[in-house]
Amino acid sequence: MTLDGLAAEATIAAFAFPLLLAAGMPNRFLRPLAAALAPWAALPALILAVALHGRATIVSSAAVLGMRLGSAGTVTRGFLLLTACLWLVSSLFARAYLAGDPHRPRFWVFFLATLSGNVGLVLAEDVASFYLFYGLMTFAAYGLIVHDGTGAARRAGRVYIVMALLGEMSILGAFLLIVGADINVALQDVPRVVAASATRELVAALVLVGFGVKAGALFLHMWLPLAHPAAPIPASAVLSGAMIKAGVLGWLRFLPLGAAALPAHGSACMVAGIAAAFFGVALGLTQRESKTILAYSSVSQMGFMTAALGVGLSNPGAAPAVVAAILFYAMHHALAKGALFLGTGVARATGSGWPGGLVALGLSLPALDLAGAPLSSGSLAKISLKDIVAQAPWGTTWLPWLLSAGAVASTLLMIHFVRRTLPRSAERLVPGAGLWVPWASLLLLDVVLLVRPPIAPADLGLLVAPGTLWAAAWPVLAGAAIAAAGGRLLRRGPRVRVELPPGDLLYPIDAALMKLKRVLLAARGAWASVDVQQRGARLVPIGRLSDRLLGAVERGEVALSAFGAIGLLFLLLAVLVAAAQRF
């Protein structure tokens, strides 16, 4: 078989292999084989990303709405590499982490389906295929969030699915405006189509909001600090490391970067991005749970990418540099954040002595990456962002200082995270190889990214330039000094504890809704206390009808809550869509 043939097979296997394993998991005869292969489900995607990328494009007219898949292009290769690496390492970690979980088969079903959707949307080359895989990833991830079945997990799942549906509605509206009557618009043509559209401002707004939910953009981030602590650790690693990058990929695919100037949207992204960078740190510093701290760190780090996107929307000439900077920053963030999440699981299984010391070192390395310490991939990522600031239409004097201040804030948050995560057991416990080997592999991959980043090799010399070293070092040193001074003041002064609940902005919304509910219940009680004769006999049938309708709605909600009913409805919808395409 030729290399092109192998590439074609690998392209299909990249999304089909995990999906077939997920389908085989519920069958008790196939389950042992599926469970044994599940940790390796992302291997075809990794092989495609490393050795066979760009060699073949799959075109299938037999699939519903048609399908085009391929791995050509710098953006596709970069996102495929970070996605495959993180999913493979997290899968191997999950094998040991969930070894004693009685619901392990159910976890693998949702985990593998989410993996298939994540890989498929990266490979998609047309709008319909992208939306199909994006929806699969979005809804399958719900099962990962609610896996533990606790009250907190169920609430996180409700918040996630409601916000995901709002995002899907915005994305679908944008897609319908983009494609019109031709659902198979190629993704490479989308920026041109959007730029030429009479509704491009509306399309861009819908795209920013729709994918902003997944990317954890400011005011659309509330599901992140609830979902990450609720999900099992390997699921949290891919949620933060890979899945939120799907929102960034959606921005890059469907916004008219380089094809049209949208200064209002660009300015909004820059303001929202810089605000998110500090907002995430401010709320993260009030948290005590490690995974919640990392969730708010993701909000902060995604803010930097949002600000860079704003530069590209405002200045079409800067688009190539913006896309390259966002790609490298996304790869750096995915590996570092995945290593931190998996590190929390390793730390929980580690005691004092030399094992604890090694875990502390392993946690500190990706934490320094996120802070942008000298000679790290984070430093190189920050350099790439600062290089495009000069091309911003405004704020070129103060934006670099804000980025440096953001690095100080990130350092503070990472110090807080490491303090809360360090092994605390007095026993000298050593984590099993099933936990520390995948984690160490991810740390090694982060080093490889520094040696072979997706940028020009000549730019690596920037890392050792004296000016660059100092620009990367002083924010980290300042953050460490502030943390040390703050810790000393807290030890000597009165104990001050500020802890905001995860979900932050949801709580005033919940309070307002509860108040509205009390008002409506009070109004209903007052109405019910009025004599029936005074209301008029004709209102009695209306009341009975409303009671019947409410009862029917409640019964329908119970029926639809079953997975079987949902599956039948989804199958019926797929059949109707397929039939519509045939006539």
C-alpha positions in Angstrom: 0.0 0.0 0.0 1.3 3.5 -0.9 1.8 6.2 1.7 -1.3 8.0 0.3 -3.3 4.9 0.8 -2.0 4.6 4.4 -2.8 8.2 5.0 -6.4 7.7 3.7 -6.8 4.7 6.0 -5.4 6.6 9.0 -7.7 9.5 8.3 -10.7 7.3 8.6 -9.3 5.3 11.5 -8.5 8.5 13.4 -12.2 9.2 14.1 -13.8 5.8 13.3 -11.6 3.6 15.6 -12.6 5.3 18.9 -16.2 5.5 17.7 -16.3 1.7 17.0 -14.7 1.0 20.4 -17.4 3.1 22.0 -20.1 1.2 20.2 -18.6 -2.1 21.3 -18.3 -1.2 25.0 -21.9 -1.8 26.0 -21.8 -5.4 24.5 -20.6 -7.8 27.2 -18.9 -10.0 24.6 -17.0 -7.2 22.9 -16.4 -5.2 26.1 -13.1 -6.9 27.1 -11.5 -6.3 23.7 -12.9 -2.7 23.6 -11.6 -2.0 27.1 -8.1 -3.3 26.2 -7.9 -1.2 23.1 -9.6 2.0 24.5 -6.4 3.5 26.0 -4.9 3.4 22.5 -7.8 4.9 20.6 -6.0 8.1 19.7 -3.0 6.3 18.3 -4.2 6.4 14.6 -4.7 10.2 15.0 -1.2 10.6 16.4 0.3 8.5 13.5 -1.6 10.6 11.0 -0.4 13.9 12.7 3.3 12.8 12.9 4.0 10.8 9.8 1.2 10.9 7.3 -0.3 14.4 7.4 -1.3 16.1 4.2 -1.0 13.1 2.0 -4.7 12.4 1.3 -8.1 13.9 1.4 -11.1 11.7 2.0 -14.2 12.6 0.0 -17.4 10.6 0.7 -20.7 11.3 -1.0 -22.3 8.3 0.7 -22.2 10.0 4.1 -25.1 12.2 5.2 -24.7 15.6 3.5 -21.3 14.4 2.1 -18.0 14.5 3.9 -14.5 15.8 3.2 -11.7 15.0 5.7 -8.0 15.8 5.4 -4.9 16.7 7.4 -3.3 19.2 5.1 -2.5 22.7 6.3 -0.5 24.1 9.2 -3.5 24.8 11.4 -4.9 21.3 10.9 -1.6 19.6 11.6 -0.9 21.7 14.7 -4.4 21.1 16.2 -4.3 17.4 15.2 -0.9 17.0 16.9 -2.0 18.6 20.2 -5.3 16.8 20.2 -3.9 13.3 19.5 -1.0 13.7 22.0 -3.3 14.9 24.8 -6.0 12.3 24.2 -3.6 9.4 24.0 -1.7 10.3 27.2 -5.0 11.0 29.1 -6.4 7.7 27.9 -3.4 5.8 29.2 -3.7 7.7 32.5 -7.5 6.9 32.7 -6.7 3.1 32.4 -5.0 3.2 35.8 -7.0 6.1 37.4 -10.3 4.4 36.8 -9.2 0.8 37.5 -11.4 0.4 40.5 -14.4 2.4 39.2 -17.5 0.2 38.7 -18.8 2.6 36.0 -15.6 2.4 34.0 -17.4 1.0 30.8 -19.8 4.0 30.8 -16.9 6.4 31.2 -15.2 4.9 28.2 -18.3 5.2 26.0 -18.5 8.9 26.5 -14.7 9.4 26.5 -14.2 7.6 23.2 -17.2 9.3 21.6 -15.9 12.7 22.7 -12.4 11.8 21.3 -14.0 10.8 17.9 -15.8 14.1 17.7 -12.7 16.1 18.7 -10.5 14.5 16.1 -13.2 14.6 13.4 -13.8 18.3 13.7 -10.0 18.9 13.3 -9.9 16.8 10.2 -13.2 18.2 8.7 -12.8 20.2 5.5 -16.4 21.2 4.9 -19.0 23.0 7.1 -21.4 20.0 7.5 -18.7 17.6 8.6 -17.3 20.2 11.1 -20.7 20.7 12.6 -21.4 17.0 12.8 -18.3 16.2 14.7 -18.5 19.4 16.8 -22.0 18.3 18.0 -20.8 14.8 18.7 -17.9 16.1 20.9 -20.2 18.7 22.7 -22.9 16.3 23.7 -20.8 13.3 24.5 -18.7 15.4 26.9 -21.8 15.8 29.1 -21.4 12.1 30.1 -17.9 12.8 31.3 -18.9 15.8 33.4 -21.7 13.9 35.2 -19.8 10.6 35.5 -19.5 10.7 39.3 -23.2 11.2 39.8 -22.9 13.7 42.7 -25.1 16.7 43.1 -22.2 19.0 42.1 -21.6 16.9 39.0 -25.2 16.9 37.9 -25.4 20.7 38.4 -22.2 21.2 36.4 -23.7 19.0 33.7 -26.9 21.1 33.6 -25.0 24.3 33.3 -22.7 22.8 30.7 -25.5 21.5 28.5 -27.6 24.7 28.7 -24.6 26.8 27.7 -23.5 24.3 25.1 -27.0 24.5 23.5 -26.9 28.3 23.5 -23.5 28.0 21.7 -24.9 25.5 19.3 -27.8 27.8 18.4 -25.4 30.7 17.7 -23.1 28.4 15.6 -26.0 26.9 13.6 -27.4 30.4 12.9 -23.9 31.5 11.6 -23.6 28.4 9.5 -27.0 28.9 7.9 -26.0 32.4 7.0 -22.7 31.3 5.6 -23.7 28.3 3.5 -27.2 29.4 2.3 -28.5 26.6 0.1 -25.1 24.9 -0.3 -24.4 22.9 2.9 -21.1 21.5 1.6 -19.1 24.8 1.5 -15.4 24.0 1.9 -13.8 25.4 5.0 -11.0 27.0 3.0 -13.7 29.1 1.2 -15.5 30.2 4.4 -13.4 33.4 5.2 -14.0 34.6 1.6 -17.7 33.8 1.8 -18.1 35.6 5.1 -16.1 38.6 3.9 -18.4 39.0 0.9 -21.6 38.5 2.9 -24.0 41.4 3.5 -24.4 40.0 7.0 -20.8 39.5 7.9 -20.9 41.5 11.1 -23.8 39.4 12.3 -22.1 36.2 11.2 -18.9 37.2 13.0 -20.8 38.0 16.2 -22.6 34.6 16.1 -19.3 32.8 15.5 -17.5 34.7 18.3 -20.3 33.9 20.8 -21.0 30.3 19.7 -17.5 29.1 19.8 -16.7 31.4 22.7 -18.8 29.2 24.9 -16.4 26.3 24.2 -13.3 28.5 24.4 -14.3 29.8 27.8 -14.5 33.5 26.7 -15.4 36.1 29.3 -19.0 35.9 30.4 -19.3 32.6 28.5 -16.9 30.7 30.8 -19.3 29.8 33.7 -19.4 26.1 32.9 -15.6 25.7 33.1 -15.0 26.1 36.9 -18.0 23.8 37.5 -17.2 21.1 35.0 -13.5 20.6 35.6 -13.7 19.8 39.3 -16.7 17.5 38.6 -15.2 15.4 35.8 -12.6 12.7 36.5 -9.1 13.9 36.2 -8.3 12.4 32.7 -11.5 13.9 31.4 -10.6 17.3 32.9 -7.3 17.2 31.2 -8.9 16.8 27.7 -11.7 19.2 28.5 -9.2 22.0 29.3 -6.4 21.0 27.1 -8.1 19.9 23.9 -11.8 20.6 23.9 -11.7 24.3 24.6 -9.2 24.6 21.8 -12.0 23.4 19.5 -13.6 26.8 20.2 -10.4 28.5 19.1 -10.3 26.3 15.9 -13.8 27.3 15.2 -12.8 31.0 15.4 -9.9 30.4 13.0 -12.1 28.4 10.5 -15.2 30.6 10.4 -14.0 34.2 10.9 -12.9 36.3 7.9 -9.3 36.6 9.2 -7.2 38.2 6.5 -10.2 38.6 4.2 -12.0 41.6 5.8 -11.5 44.1 8.6 -14.0 44.0 11.5 -12.6 46.7 13.8 -15.6 46.7 16.2 -15.4 42.9 16.7 -11.6 43.1 17.0 -11.7 45.8 19.6 -14.3 43.9 21.6 -12.1 40.7 21.5 -9.0 42.7 22.6 -10.8 44.3 25.5 -12.6 41.0 26.5 -9.4 39.0 26.2 -7.3 41.3 28.4 -10.1 41.5 30.9 -10.4 37.7 31.0 -6.7 37.4 31.6 -7.0 39.3 34.9 -10.5 38.1 35.8 -9.5 34.5 35.7 -6.5 35.1 38.0 -8.5 37.2 40.4 -11.1 34.5 40.9 -8.7 31.6 40.8 -6.8 33.1 43.7 -9.9 32.8 45.8 -10.3 29.0 45.2 -8.9 26.2 47.2 -9.6 23.1 45.0 -6.8 22.4 42.6 -8.9 21.7 39.5 -11.0 24.8 40.1 -7.8 26.9 40.2 -6.8 25.3 36.9 -10.2 26.0 35.4 -9.9 29.7 36.1 -6.3 29.6 34.8 -7.8 28.4 31.5 -10.1 31.4 31.5 -7.1 33.6 31.9 -4.9 31.9 29.3 -7.7 31.8 26.7 -8.0 35.5 27.3 -4.5 36.0 25.7 -5.6 34.1 22.6 -8.8 36.1 22.4 -6.9 39.3 22.5 -4.6 38.1 19.7 -7.6 37.1 17.7 -8.9 40.7 18.1 -5.7 42.0 16.4 -6.3 39.8 13.4 -9.9 40.9 13.1 -8.9 44.6 13.3 -5.9 44.3 10.9 -6.3 41.8 8.0 -2.6 42.2 7.2 -1.6 40.8 10.6 -3.8 37.6 10.1 -0.9 35.2 9.1 1.2 36.2 12.2 -1.9 36.1 14.4 -2.9 32.6 13.3 0.7 31.3 13.8 0.9 32.9 17.3 -2.5 31.4 18.3 -1.5 28.0 17.0 1.7 27.9 19.0 0.1 29.3 22.1 -2.7 26.7 21.8 -0.2 23.9 21.6 1.8 25.2 24.5 -1.3 25.7 26.7 -2.7 22.2 25.8 0.4 20.3 26.9 1.1 22.4 30.0 -2.5 22.4 31.2 -2.9 18.7 30.5 0.3 18.0 32.5 -1.0 20.1 35.4 -4.4 18.3 35.5 -2.8 14.8 35.4 -0.3 16.0 38.0 -3.1 16.6 40.5 -4.0 12.9 40.2 -0.4 11.9 40.7 0.0 14.2 43.7 -3.0 12.6 45.4 -1.4 9.2 45.2 2.0 10.5 46.4 3.4 10.9 49.9 6.4 12.7 51.4 10.1 12.1 50.8 11.7 11.9 47.4 8.4 10.9 45.6 6.8 14.1 46.8 9.9 16.1 45.8 9.8 14.7 42.3 6.0 15.4 42.0 6.6 19.0 43.2 9.3 19.4 40.5 7.0 17.9 37.9 4.2 20.3 38.9 6.5 23.3 38.9 7.7 22.8 35.3 4.4 23.2 33.4 3.4 25.9 36.0 6.5 27.9 35.0 5.6 27.3 31.4 2.2 28.9 31.9 3.8 31.8 33.7 6.2 32.3 30.7 9.4 31.7 32.6 12.7 32.1 30.7 13.8 29.2 28.4 10.3 27.7 28.4 7.8 27.1 25.7 5.6 29.6 27.6 8.2 32.2 27.1 8.3 31.5 23.3 4.5 31.7 23.2 4.5 35.0 25.0 7.1 36.3 22.5 4.9 35.3 19.6 2.0 37.2 21.2 4.0 40.3 21.8 5.3 40.4 18.3 1.7 40.9 16.9 0.9 43.6 19.4 2.7 46.1 17.3 0.2 45.4 14.6 -2.8 46.3 16.8 -4.8 49.3 15.5 -4.6 50.9 19.0 -3.0 50.4 22.4 0.4 49.5 21.1 2.0 51.4 23.9 0.1 49.8 26.8 -0.7 46.4 25.5 2.8 45.0 26.0 2.7 46.2 29.6 -0.7 44.5 30.1 0.8 41.3 28.7 3.7 41.5 31.1 1.3 42.3 34.0 -0.7 39.2 32.9 2.5 37.1 33.2 2.9 38.4 36.8 -0.7 37.5 37.5 -0.3 34.0 36.0 2.8 33.5 38.2 0.8 34.3 41.3 -2.0 31.9 40.3 0.5 29.1 39.5 2.2 29.5 42.9 -1.2 29.3 44.5 -2.0 26.1 42.5 1.3 24.4 43.4 0.8 25.2 47.1 -2.7 23.7 47.1 -1.6 20.6 45.1 1.7 19.5 46.7 1.5 16.0 48.2 0.4 16.2 51.9 0.4 12.6 53.0 3.0 11.8 55.8 3.5 8.4 54.3 6.1 7.7 51.7 3.7 6.7 48.9 4.9 6.1 45.4 2.3 6.4 42.6 1.8 3.5 40.3 3.5 3.4 36.9 0.0 3.7 35.2 -0.2 7.2 36.6 3.3 8.6 36.5 4.5 7.2 33.2 1.7 9.0 31.1 2.2 12.2 33.2 6.0 12.1 32.6 5.5 11.5 28.9 3.4 14.7 28.7 6.1 16.6 30.5 8.6 15.3 28.0 6.3 16.3 25.1 6.2 19.9 26.4 10.0 19.9 26.2 9.9 18.6 22.7 7.6 21.4 21.8 10.2 23.9 22.9 12.9 22.2 20.8 10.7 21.8 17.7 8.0 24.4 17.8 5.7 25.1 14.8 7.6 28.4 14.1 10.8 29.3 12.2 13.9 27.6 13.9 15.7 31.0 13.8 13.2 32.3 16.3 14.6 29.9 18.9 17.5 32.2 19.2 15.2 34.7 20.8 15.0 32.5 23.9 18.6 33.2 24.8 18.8 36.9 23.8 19.6 39.0 26.9 16.6 41.3 26.4 14.2 38.3 26.0 15.6 36.6 29.1 15.0 39.6 31.2 11.6 40.3 29.7 10.5 36.7 30.6 12.2 36.7 34.0 11.1 39.9 35.7 7.3 39.1 35.6 8.0 35.7 37.2 10.3 37.2 39.8 7.8 39.9 40.6 5.0 37.4 40.9 7.1 35.2 43.3 8.1 38.3 45.4 4.4 39.4 45.7 3.4 35.8 46.6 6.1 35.7 49.3 5.2 39.1 50.7 1.5 38.2 50.7 2.2 34.9 52.5 4.2 36.6 55.2 1.5 39.2 55.8 -1.2 36.5 56.1 0.9 34.6 58.6 1.6 37.6 60.7 -1.7 39.4 60.4 -5.3 38.4 61.0 -6.6 35.4 59.0 -8.4 36.6 55.9 -10.2 34.1 53.8 -11.9 35.0 50.6 -13.5 32.2 48.6 -15.9 32.9 45.8 -18.1 30.0 44.7 -17.1 28.3 41.4 -19.3 29.5 38.6 -19.1 33.1 39.9 -21.5 35.0 37.7 -24.1 32.2 37.9 -24.8 32.9 41.5 -26.3 36.4 41.1 -28.3 34.9 38.1 -29.5 32.0 40.3 -30.4 34.5 43.1 -32.4 36.6 40.6 -34.2 33.5 39.2 -35.0 32.3 42.8 -36.5 35.7 43.6 -38.5 35.7 40.4 -39.8 32.2 41.3 -40.8 33.4 44.8 -42.7 36.3 43.2 -44.5 34.1 40.8 -45.4 31.6 43.5 -46.7 34.4 45.7 -48.8 35.7 42.8 -50.1 32.3 42.1 -51.1 31.9 45.8 -52.8 35.2 45.8 -54.7 34.3 42.7 -55.7 31.0 44.1 -57.1 32.6 47.3 -59.6 34.7 45.3 -63.1 33.2 45.3 -63.9 31.3 42.2 -67.2 33.1 41.7 -65.3 36.4 41.6 -63.0 35.2 38.9 -65.8 33.9 36.9 -66.9 30.4 36.1 -65.4 30.6 32.7 -61.9 30.7 34.1 -62.3 27.3 35.8 -61.9 25.3 32.5 -58.8 27.4 31.7 -57.3 26.5 35.0 -58.0 22.8 34.5 -56.6 22.9 31.0 -53.4 24.6 32.3 -53.0 21.9 35.0 -53.3 19.2 32.3 -50.8 20.9 30.1 -48.3 21.3 33.0 -48.8 17.6 33.8 -48.2 16.6 30.2 -45.1 18.7 30.1 -43.7 17.1 33.3 -44.5 13.6 32.0 -42.9 14.4 28.7 -39.8 15.7 30.4 -39.5 12.5 32.5 -39.9 10.4 29.3 -37.3 12.4 27.3 -34.8 12.2 30.1 -34.2 8.6 29.3 -31.2 7.9 27.1 -33.3 5.5 25.0 -35.8 8.2 24.1 -33.1 10.7 23.3 -31.4 8.1 21.1 -34.6 7.4 19.2 -35.3 11.1 18.6 -31.7 11.7 17.4 -32.0 8.7 15.1 -35.3 10.0 13.7 -33.8 13.5 13.2 -30.8 11.9 11.3 -33.2 9.9 9.1 -35.2 13.0 8.3 -32.1 15.0 7.4 -30.8 12.2 5.2 -34.2 11.9 3.5 -34.3 15.6 2.9 -30.9 15.5 1.1 -32.1 12.7 -1.2 -35.1 14.6 -2.6 
